[in-house]
Amino acid sequence: MKILKIILVNTVDFHTRGEAQGSTVDFLKNSKGIPYIPATHIKGVMRTEAERIMRSIIGYKSDFVEPKINDDASEAEKDRIKSIRTENELKLREISTVVCNIFGKIHDENAETYHEGKIKITDFIADKGIIAVSRMHVSIKRDNLSKKDGALFRTRVVPTGSRFTGHLFIRDLTEDENKLLMASLHSMCHYGLGGERSRGLGNFRIEGPTTISYEEFLKGGVLL
């Protein structure tokens, strides 16, 4: 088991929707009032980016239109279409296998068994003493793109340059799986985290990762 300490520094303001009080929407805080990024959000975006990277590597197209076999098609044409179907199915299976090996597979009614992934992610907690920044917004009518009367609201955001510290537990990754994991981590930062990304919020840069011991992890007082 390897433990990586990772620090995410937001290069622009950051917001995850927390408690709303009147016309003010606060960012998400833990029980101590400190901003944090949930582990589920981190893992979900990383998984999405890992799937996107795998699709680009092996040439899988999600908008693939399965060719139909006409009744009057020759045997050679039928074999060719079947090979196209098989190739696309194999690519999809490869994506699913590699990504599920790293991130796991949830149990649902269509899945035979639960598949545990090789990584575990903690929440990313911000440093103490962060002073929130407020942004004013106006709600827009979607039908005619005009402002709504009396719809002025304010969001509180975590200011640029704040540091969020989290940990990544890794178990028995292959070299290729480790490369994909690190690529998805960096890609996640470029894609962005939190809400209001369409307004330019949520981009990060990475400090680390740094490998630490389990004792060092426990000294940090982080709870899984």
C-alpha positions as CSV (number, residue, x, y, z in Angstrom):
1,M,0.0,0.0,0.0
2,K,1.3,3.4,-1.0
3,I,0.0,6.7,0.3
4,L,0.4,9.9,-1.7
5,K,-0.1,13.3,-0.2
6,I,-1.5,15.7,-2.8
7,I,-2.0,19.4,-2.5
8,L,-4.4,21.1,-4.9
9,V,-4.0,24.9,-5.3
10,N,-6.9,26.7,-7.1
11,T,-5.6,29.0,-9.9
12,V,-9.0,30.8,-10.0
13,D,-11.8,31.2,-7.5
14,F,-13.5,27.9,-6.4
15,H,-17.1,27.2,-5.3
16,T,-18.9,24.0,-4.3
17,R,-22.5,24.7,-3.3
18,G,-23.1,24.6,0.4
19,E,-25.7,26.1,2.6
20,A,-28.0,28.9,1.2
21,Q,-29.1,31.7,3.4
22,G,-31.5,34.1,1.8
23,S,-29.9,35.4,-1.4
24,T,-26.4,34.2,-0.4
25,V,-25.1,30.7,-1.4
26,D,-22.1,29.7,0.7
27,F,-19.4,27.2,-0.3
28,L,-19.3,23.7,1.1
29,K,-17.7,23.4,4.6
30,N,-17.0,20.5,7.0
31,S,-18.1,20.4,10.6
32,K,-15.3,22.7,11.6
33,G,-16.3,25.4,9.1
34,I,-13.4,24.7,6.8
35,P,-13.9,24.5,3.0
36,Y,-13.3,21.0,1.5
37,I,-13.7,19.1,-1.7
38,P,-15.6,15.7,-1.2
39,A,-13.6,12.6,-2.1
40,T,-16.6,11.4,-4.2
41,H,-16.3,14.5,-6.4
42,I,-12.6,14.1,-6.8
43,K,-12.9,10.4,-7.7
44,G,-15.8,10.9,-10.0
45,V,-14.1,13.6,-12.1
46,M,-10.9,11.6,-12.2
47,R,-12.8,8.5,-13.4
48,T,-14.5,10.5,-16.1
49,E,-11.1,11.8,-17.3
50,A,-9.6,8.4,-17.2
51,E,-12.3,7.1,-19.5
52,R,-11.8,10.0,-21.8
53,I,-8.1,9.4,-22.0
54,M,-8.6,5.7,-22.7
55,R,-11.0,6.4,-25.5
56,S,-8.5,8.7,-27.1
57,I,-5.7,6.2,-26.8
58,I,-7.4,3.2,-28.3
59,G,-9.6,5.1,-30.7
60,Y,-13.0,4.3,-29.3
61,K,-15.8,6.5,-30.5
62,S,-18.8,6.9,-28.2
63,D,-21.0,8.1,-31.1
64,F,-20.3,4.9,-33.0
65,V,-23.3,3.9,-35.2
66,E,-23.5,0.1,-35.4
67,P,-23.8,-0.9,-39.1
68,K,-26.7,-3.0,-40.0
69,I,-26.5,-6.2,-42.0
70,N,-28.9,-6.3,-44.9
71,D,-30.6,-9.6,-45.8
72,D,-29.1,-9.5,-49.3
73,A,-25.5,-8.8,-48.1
74,S,-22.8,-11.2,-49.2
75,E,-21.1,-13.4,-46.6
76,A,-17.9,-11.3,-47.0
77,E,-19.9,-8.2,-46.2
78,K,-21.5,-9.8,-43.2
79,D,-18.2,-10.9,-41.8
80,R,-16.8,-7.4,-42.3
81,I,-19.6,-5.8,-40.4
82,K,-19.4,-8.4,-37.6
83,S,-15.6,-7.6,-37.3
84,I,-16.4,-3.9,-36.9
85,R,-18.9,-4.6,-34.2
86,T,-16.4,-7.0,-32.4
87,E,-13.6,-4.4,-32.6
88,N,-15.7,-1.7,-31.1
89,E,-17.0,-4.0,-28.3
90,L,-13.4,-5.1,-27.5
91,K,-12.3,-1.4,-27.2
92,L,-15.2,-0.6,-24.9
93,R,-14.4,-3.7,-22.8
94,E,-10.8,-2.7,-22.6
95,I,-11.7,0.8,-21.4
96,S,-14.1,-0.6,-18.8
97,T,-11.6,-3.2,-17.5
98,V,-8.7,-0.8,-17.0
99,V,-10.9,2.0,-15.5
100,C,-12.7,-0.5,-13.2
101,N,-9.4,-2.0,-12.0
102,I,-8.3,1.4,-10.8
103,F,-11.6,3.0,-9.6
104,G,-13.8,0.0,-8.9
105,K,-17.3,-0.9,-10.1
106,I,-20.4,-0.2,-8.1
107,H,-22.9,-3.0,-7.4
108,D,-26.2,-2.6,-9.3
109,E,-29.0,-4.9,-10.4
110,N,-27.2,-5.5,-13.8
111,A,-23.8,-6.3,-12.2
112,E,-23.0,-9.8,-11.0
113,T,-20.5,-8.7,-8.3
114,Y,-19.1,-5.6,-6.6
115,H,-15.6,-4.9,-7.8
116,E,-13.3,-2.9,-5.4
117,G,-10.9,-0.5,-7.0
118,K,-7.2,-0.2,-6.3
119,I,-7.4,3.3,-4.9
120,K,-9.0,5.2,-2.1
121,I,-9.3,9.0,-1.9
122,T,-9.8,11.2,1.1
123,D,-11.6,14.5,1.2
124,F,-9.4,17.4,0.3
125,I,-9.4,19.9,3.2
126,A,-8.4,23.6,2.8
127,D,-5.9,25.3,5.0
128,K,-7.3,27.2,7.9
129,G,-7.8,30.9,7.9
130,I,-9.3,31.2,4.4
131,I,-11.2,34.5,3.9
132,A,-14.1,34.1,1.6
133,V,-14.7,36.2,-1.5
134,S,-18.2,37.2,-2.7
135,R,-19.5,37.3,-6.2
136,M,-22.7,39.0,-7.3
137,H,-24.9,37.3,-10.0
138,V,-28.2,38.0,-11.8
139,S,-30.5,35.1,-12.7
140,I,-31.4,34.9,-16.4
141,K,-34.6,33.9,-18.0
142,R,-33.7,31.1,-20.4
143,D,-36.5,31.8,-22.9
144,N,-35.4,35.3,-23.8
145,L,-32.0,35.6,-22.1
146,S,-33.2,38.7,-20.1
147,K,-32.5,39.2,-16.4
148,K,-35.2,38.2,-13.8
149,D,-36.6,41.0,-11.7
150,G,-35.5,40.7,-8.1
151,A,-33.2,37.8,-8.8
152,L,-29.9,39.2,-7.7
153,F,-27.9,36.7,-5.6
154,R,-24.5,36.3,-4.1
155,T,-22.1,33.3,-4.0
156,R,-19.3,33.0,-1.6
157,V,-16.2,31.5,-3.2
158,V,-12.8,30.2,-2.0
159,P,-10.2,32.7,-3.2
160,T,-7.5,32.0,-5.8
161,G,-4.3,30.5,-4.3
162,S,-6.0,28.4,-1.5
163,R,-4.5,25.0,-0.8
164,F,-6.5,21.8,-0.4
165,T,-4.7,18.8,1.0
166,G,-5.8,15.2,0.5
167,H,-4.5,11.7,0.3
168,L,-4.5,8.9,-2.3
169,F,-4.2,5.3,-1.2
170,I,-2.8,3.1,-3.9
171,R,-2.7,-0.7,-4.0
172,D,-0.9,-2.9,-6.6
173,L,-1.3,-0.7,-9.7
174,T,0.5,-1.9,-12.8
175,E,2.8,0.6,-14.6
176,D,0.1,1.4,-17.2
177,E,-2.6,1.8,-14.6
178,N,-0.4,4.1,-12.6
179,K,0.3,6.3,-15.7
180,L,-3.4,6.5,-16.4
181,L,-4.1,7.4,-12.7
182,M,-1.6,10.3,-12.7
183,A,-2.8,11.5,-16.2
184,S,-6.4,11.5,-14.9
185,L,-5.3,13.5,-11.8
186,H,-3.7,16.2,-13.9
187,S,-6.5,16.2,-16.5
188,M,-9.0,16.7,-13.6
189,C,-7.3,19.9,-12.6
190,H,-7.5,21.3,-16.1
191,Y,-11.2,20.2,-16.5
192,G,-12.0,21.8,-13.2
193,L,-13.8,21.0,-9.9
194,G,-16.8,22.3,-8.1
195,G,-19.6,24.4,-9.6
196,E,-19.9,27.4,-11.8
197,R,-17.1,26.2,-14.2
198,S,-19.0,27.9,-17.0
199,R,-18.2,31.2,-15.2
200,G,-14.5,30.3,-15.2
201,L,-14.2,28.9,-11.7
202,G,-12.6,25.7,-10.4
203,N,-9.2,25.2,-12.1
204,F,-6.3,23.9,-10.1
205,R,-2.7,23.0,-10.2
206,I,-1.0,20.2,-8.3
207,E,1.8,20.3,-5.7
208,G,3.3,16.8,-5.3
209,P,2.4,14.0,-5.1
210,T,4.6,13.1,-2.2
211,T,4.8,9.6,-0.9
212,I,4.4,9.4,2.9
213,S,4.2,6.7,5.5
214,Y,1.1,5.5,7.3
215,E,2.5,7.0,10.5
216,E,2.9,10.4,8.8
217,F,-0.7,10.1,7.5
218,L,-2.0,9.5,11.1
219,K,-0.1,12.5,12.4
220,G,-2.0,14.6,10.0
221,G,-5.2,13.8,11.9
222,V,-7.1,12.8,8.7
223,L,-10.0,10.5,9.1
224,L,-11.0,8.1,6.4
